[in-house]
Amino acid sequence: MPVQPLRVRADRDVCCSAGLCTATAPDLFDQDEEDGLVLVLRPQVPTDREQAARQAVNLCPSRALSLDPPD
């Protein structure tokens, strides 16, 4: 059975627009041009990007990001 990817979530109500997620993993996150809030580009994190996703979650100053285990 193939390994299911982790899922990343962002709470835009909590986001403070620091941009550390986009600096850490620009292929996974972006910032909305209008309000600067986080946008998740790839909710299912590729296995080879799990470390970057975990680092982005850990660096988020407002704790707006979280990782969910695979289904």
Secondary structure by P-SEA (a helix, b strand, c coil): ccbbbbbbbbccccccccccccccccccbbbcccccccccccccccccaaaaaaaaaaacccccccccccc
